[in-house]
Amino acid sequence: MRARRALAIGAFVVLAALWAFAATRLLRTSVPSDLKLPQLDVHRYFSRAELSRSAGYERFLRIDFVLSQIALLLALVAYALRGERLMRESAAGRVGTGVLLGMLGLAVVWIAQLPFGLAEVRWERRHGVSHQSYASWIFETFFGLGGKFLFVCFAIAIVMGFAALLGNRWWIAGVPALVAVAVLIAFITPFLVGQVHTARSPALRADARQLAHAEGLGSVKVQVQDVHRFTTQVNAEAVGLGPTRRVILWDTLVDGRFSRGEVRTVLAHEIGHLAHNHIWKGLAWLALFGIPIGFLLALATRAKGGLYDPRAVPLALLVFTLLQLVLSPAQNAVTRRMEAEADWSALQATRDPASAQSAFIRLSRTSRVDPDPPGWWRALTGDHPTILERVEMVDAWRARQAG
């Protein structure tokens, strides 16, 4: 018994050391390690009226978010306590019953979040940020459940399959298998984005070629997504892997409100994500976070027979949601580092700090983003540096170039 315990402790120590080594490697970025951001005064860039307006706008969203998380946890607690009763009516077999319970749990999540999502849409419509109708939003989120249902079915089937082979050690093989599914989803994501077309502007295509070359990429496909019917907000994203990778810009970014230099900054930022393999790094982080999450899920569900038994699925959904909430500050800190690296890469490629600074300030104004939010909100939801931090990086880049 002592020898087995010592062996288990030794294996745990080795795994922890490997985890820490991998995390340390993934945390490395091209941002100079000695870069110090200046402590700038937010009032230097925004008026008191603008700061008051953005703070008031986001205050409601913060309250709505907190209440939605409380409602979500309460709904999942109730489902964990009563969900297994539903399996008595199921004749779908062990894995089929587990998949059914997982799908019902996802439906519970959707229903619990529905009123808070509608409140957010109402608030955005009231402030001119969104043009989307309530019915459109409901249908969009409802049909969006289809993709989530599909992933949940795959995930539960994979986990329960490995649980039949490995018992409570299912996570050793289950987590890599789920990451493989995530890789496939990342690969096909560009084909799932609707209302997109190839960038028609010759200037935009020329900028994409020049910036891709400056950031060490051969070529990057740039597409524009039509969203102006639903929102006035501005966004862009880098998606895809290998031959499917591309940059997608919202048409609200290229509708004339932003200068060519500002658009180049956003474009260079997204190309920076591809140049530094951030999508692959995100998948690697998914694996790293997935290992302790899988281990803790196995521990939490052991009393119900582990995830071999479909009765454990409602409890697993609750534990998974709690772990996601607890780990969100760490996960957000990781993504902020990658976003900061993309900002630095964009500055290095464009050599245009004035456009970068004006782009960040304009993004804050068009989306009513608080440029300097409270620390707790930044920790829970901040997957990007704050607007003020991004402006500070521009200032630091200028100072470094002058030096």
N, C-alpha and C positions, 0 to 999 in steps of 0.2 A: 504493500500500500504506500509506504513512504517513498519507495523507488518510483512508483507511478506518479505520485504527487510531484516529486522532484523533477521528473521528466516533463510533466505538464508545465511546471513553472519555468523550466529551461526553454521549452518551446515558446511559451508566452513572451519571455524576454527576447528571444531571437526575433520573433515576429514584430514585437514593439520596436526593436532596433532597426529592422528592415523598413518598417512603416515610417519611422522618423527620418531615416536616410532618404527614402523616396520623397517624402514631403519636403525636406530641405532642398533637394534637387529641383523639385517643381516650383518652389518659391523663388528661385533665382530669376531675375529679370535683367533686361538690358539697361534699365534706369541706373545711373551711377549710384553706387552704394553710399557715397558721401554727399549725395544731393540733399540739401536742406531747404525746405520750403519756407519762404518768408511768412510771417504772421501779418497778413494784410487786413485792413479794416473793410468789412463788407460795405459800409456806407460810402466808400470811395467809388463804388461801381453801381450801387443801387440807391435810389432815393428812399426816404422814409415811407413814402406812400407805396412804393413798389414792394418794399419789405413787408409792410403791414398787409398788403393785399395777398402776397404769396403765403404769408404765415397764416392768415385767416382761411385761405383756400385749403391749405394742407391740414389745418387743424381738424376740420371735419373729416378728411380722409383718414387721419390717424385714429380718431375716435371710432370711425366705421371699421377700420382694420382690427383694432383691439376687440371690439364687440363681435366681429365676425369670427375671430379666433376662439373666443370664449364659447360662442354658439357651436362652432365646429367641434370643439373638444367635448362639450356636453352631449351633442348628438352622437358622437362616436362612443362615449361612455355608455349611453343608453343602448346603443347597438351592440357593444361588447357584452352587456349584461343580458340582452334579450335575443341577440342575433342567432345564437345556436338553436333556438326553438324552431327557427325556420327550416333547419336541415331535416327535421322530422317529416316534413312534407316533400322532401326531395327524393327522387329515385334516380338521380344522375350519377351515382357512384361516388367514390371518395374524391377524386380530383374534380369531377364535374360539380359536386356539391361545394367544394372549396371555391371554384371559379364563380359559381352562382352567388355565394355569400360575398365574395369580393366585389362583384358587380353591384349587388344590392348596397354594399357599403359605400361604393362610389356614388350611387344615386342618393344615399343619405347625405353625403358630403355636398352634393350639388344643391339639394333642397335646403340644407342648413345655410349655405352661402348665398342663395338666391335673393333674399330681401336686402342683404347688404350690398350685393352687386348692383341691384336696381337703385338703391340709394346713391351709390357712387355715380351711376349713369345720370341720375337726376341732377346731382351736384355739378357734374361736368357740363351737362346741357345748360344748366342755369348760368354758368360762367362762360359759355361760348366755346368750351374746349372740345365738346363732342356734339355731333349732329345726329347721332344714331338714335333710332326710335327704340322704345322699350321692347316692343314686339321683336324687332330685328335682333336686339341684344339677347333676348331669351332664346330665340331660335338658334342664334349663332352659338351660344354656350351649350345649348341642349345637343345640337348636332356635333359640337366639338367633343361631347362625351364619347362619341363613337370611337375616336382614336384612343382615348383613355381606356375605354372598355377593352379594346383590343390589346393594349399593352398590359392591363391588369390581368387579362386572361392568360397571356403568355407568361407573365411573371409568376402568377400563382401556380400554373401548371408546371413551370420549371422548378420552383421551390419545392412543391409537393412531390415532384418526381425524384429530386435529389434527396428529399427527406426519407423517401422509401428505401433508398440505397444507403444513405449515410446517417440516418437518424438526426439528432440535434447538431451534427456537424455538416448539415446540408450547405451551410454558407461557404464552406471551403470551395466547393465546385459551383454553387448556385450564384454567388456574386460575380465570378468571371463570366458565367453564362448570361446573366442579366446585362453586364457591361457590353457583351458582344451584341445583344439586341439593341442597346443604346447606340453602338457604333453604326449598325444598320440604319437606325432611324436618322442619325446625323447625316449619313450618306444620302438618303432619299429626301431629306427635309426640303431642299430647293424645289422639288417637284410637287410639294404639298402646299406651297404658298400660292394663294390665289390672286387674281387681278394683277399680274406682273407682265411687263414687256421689256424688251431690250432697250437700253438707253438710246434715245434718238438724237440727243444733242452731240454734234461733232466735238464741241469743246469739252463736254463731260467725258466722252470716250478718249479724247487726247489726254486729258488730265489723268484718267485711270491708267493709261499706258505708261505715262511718265512717272506717276507715283509708284506703280507696281515695280518698275525698273529701279527706282530709287530705293525701294524697300527690299530689293533682292528677289522679286518674283518675276517670272517670265511674262505672264499675262494674267489678267483677272477679268472675268465676265462681270459686267455691271448691269443690273436690271432696276427698273422703277416699278414700285407697287402703287396702284391707284387707291388711295384711302381718303381723299379730300371730301368725299360724300359723307364720311363718318366722323372725321376729326380734323381739328386745326393743328394738332400736335405734330411734332417733327421727330422722326426716328430713322434709323438705319441699322442694318445687321449684316454680319458676315456669317454665311451658312455653307454647309457642304464639306465634303472631304475629297481630296484628290481631284479626279476629273469633274466632280460636281460642285466644287467650291466656287463661290461667287459673292458679290456684294449686292445687297438689295437696299435701295434708297426709297423712302416714302416720297410720293410726288409733292407733298407739302414742303419738302426741303428744296425742291427745284422749281417752285412756282413763282420765283422772282423776289421773294421776301429776303432771301439770303444772297449775299454777293458771291461771285465766283470763288473768291479766296476762302470764304466761310464754308462753301460746299466742298472745296478741296480739302479743308481741314477734316471735315466729317468723313469724306471718302478715304483720306489717308489714314484716319483712325481705324476704319474697318479693314482696310488693306493690311494695316499693322497687326490686326488679330490673326489674319491668315499667314502673314510673314513669320510670326512668332509661334505658329502652331497652337493657338489658344484653344481651338476646338478639341484638338487631340489632348491638350493638357487638362481641359475640363473633363474629358472622359477618364483620364488617369485619376483625377481627383474624385470622380464618381466611384471609381474602384476603391480608392483609399478610404473614403468615408463609408462606402458600402460594407467593408470588412467589419468594422466595429458595430455598425448598425445591424448587420446580419447576426453577429455573435450575440448582441443584446436581445434581438428578437427571439433567437433560439432559447435564451435563458428565460425570457418573460413568458413564453408559451409552453415551457416544459411541463407545467402542472396540468395543461390541457392535452397532453400527449404530443406536444410539439407540432410543427407545421405538417407532419404526416397526417394529423387529424384535422378534418375541415372545421371542427368546433373551434379551433384556435384562430381561424382567419379573422373574425371580428376583433378579437383582442389584438392580433398582430397589426391591424389597421390603426387602432388607437395608439399602440406603442410606437409605431412608425411615425405617425403624425407628431406625437410628443417629441420624439428624437429629432425630427426635422426642425421643430420649433427651437429646441435647445441648441442644436448645432448651427442654426442659421447665422449667428454672429461670426462663427468661424468660417462658414462657407462664404458669407459676404465679404469677409476680410480677404479671402483668396481671390474672389472675382475682382475686388477693388484693385489688387495688385496687377492683375492682367489688364484691367482697363487703364490703369496709370501707365503701364508699359506701352499700350496702344497710343495713348496721348503723347508720350515721349517720342515714340516712333514717328508719329505724324509731324511733330515739330522738327525732327531731324530730316524728314523727307521734304516738307514744304518750305522750311526756313522762313516761315511767315507768322511770327508770334502775334502780330497785330490782328490778323484774320482769326487766329485761334482764340484770342481773348474775346473778340467781338462775337464769334460764333457761340462760345459758351454763355456769354451774357444774354445773347438773343434767344438761345435755347431755353434759358431760365424764364425769360419773359413770355415767350410763346406758349410754354407749357405750364406756366404759373408755378414753377418749381422753387421751393425755398432754397436760396443759395447757401444757407448756413443752418441746417436743421439741427434739432437737439441730438445729443449723443446717443440716447436710447433708440431713437428712430433710425439713426444711421446704422446702428449695430443690428437691429432687427430686419431692416429692409434695404439698407444701402448697399447695393451691389455695384455701384459706381462711386468714385470720389465725388464729394460735393462740388457744386459749381465754384464755390470759393476756393477749394483745394485745387481745382483744375486751373483756375486763373493764377493761383500761386505757383503752380508748376510752370506756367508760361513765363512768369516773372523770374523764376529760378533759372529757366533755360536762357532767358535774355542775359541774366547776370553771368552765367557760365560762359556764354559766347563772348561777352565783353571782356571777361577775365582771360 
